[in-house]
């Protein structure tokens, strides 16, 4: 059959989603279709906004000053729009939980498709144990007694029993929530997202009359351009998550329009970047930013100082806890759907493609992510740091692969130009991590972590009975 391009510029013989297969085989057990626009926005925003705005505010201000940091996040959000467009175009036409693996399968050999998906899995999977560890660390600030009963040390860092148990309980709670249905997970995600925005707005609004524009001085930590660039290079790490929308695309409700995926992605990018800019502005307005440098919870400290009370500090910490929950849950959903899709495609053991007959959730994939999270949790944050750095680069690799794939299958000039723009941005982000001349490039530990992850992927792939096939 000759290849014919559709109105979107895509090849008719190539693009076919799992939803098409399910409709053709009505006896198949498929994922529950219960998500709407608000759910997809909450998923993307939640996977993006964790606790960085609380625990790293002093680093952001130290790098760029208030104006440098605000401009960097605003510019970073705009630079990611072409990549958001790429994902919006792909998911409208190919709503497949495999995401980047499905997109690259249209134009590249199966092995490229597999490892593109495998490295993206790391980007989501590593966030889960990291957030599980962070639950205990953040809670211990509110309840200092959690820093007791040291049970062992890893790389010189103590692991406390109460904090470890808290991380385990949170992991099991999210696992049960996701196991029993995507609707429950989506409601939890929506509540957490709303709580983060409302609690921050409450504290920021209450401090407006007490802050001062003079606290912004000096506006930049160094020369304006240098200040912006120092923050800009880390912005993508805090903006990753918008591309999680396609991982749950098969779970959209029946009336959901394909354009809604793109709207959720763009909305998450704008609101996410706007949230970061607003937090930096509010903190800098509340207290002289140089006095906050070196403070591990600079955001909470600033509001506590300007209000002369502890209630703003506690509200910000509670908001950050909700941010942690939404980030944990958003990445848990994305990781489990990717693992499920790999099992369905036969690139890893097929049992990971099992769907619960009653709950219509990827049950074995959820169990797999839970086990991996618990295993990472017991290692503590000292050994998770290098893997997290690899995860930030992994996202950029997935963005690049998706952009190049869209460029190769598209026939519309405008879409191809946007795809090239996205590929260039993603390639620059990868270069910042792998080229030694860039500050913040990979250390030996991070190269080792990447090699181990790729080795694990190779062994699992070789042991699986299935084989990689293109989406037909």
Secondary structure, 3 states (H helix, E strand, C coil): CCCCECCCCCECCCCCCHHHHHHHCCCCCCCCCCECHHHHHHHHHHHHCCCHHHHCHHHHHHHHHHHHHHHHHHHHHHHCHHHHHHHHHHHHHCCCCCCHHHHHCCCCCHHHHHHHHHHHHHHHHHHHHHHHHHHHHHHHHHCHHHCCCEEEEECCEEEEHHHHHHHHHHHHHHHHHHHCCHHHHHHHHHHHHHHHHHHHHHHHHHCCCCCCHHHHCCCCCCCHHHHHHHHHHHHHHHHCCHHHHHHHHHHECCCCCCHHHHHHHHHHHHHHHHHHHHHHHHHHHHCCHHHHCCCCCHHHHHHHHHHCCCHHHHHHHHHHHHHHHHHHHHHHHHHHHHHHHHHHHCCCCHHHHCCCCCCCCCHHHHHHHHHHHHHHHCCCHHHHHHHHHHHHHHHHHHHHHHHHHHHHHCCCHHHHHHHHHHHHHHHHHHHHHHCCCCCCCCCHHHHHHHHHHHHHHHHHHHHCCCCCCCCC
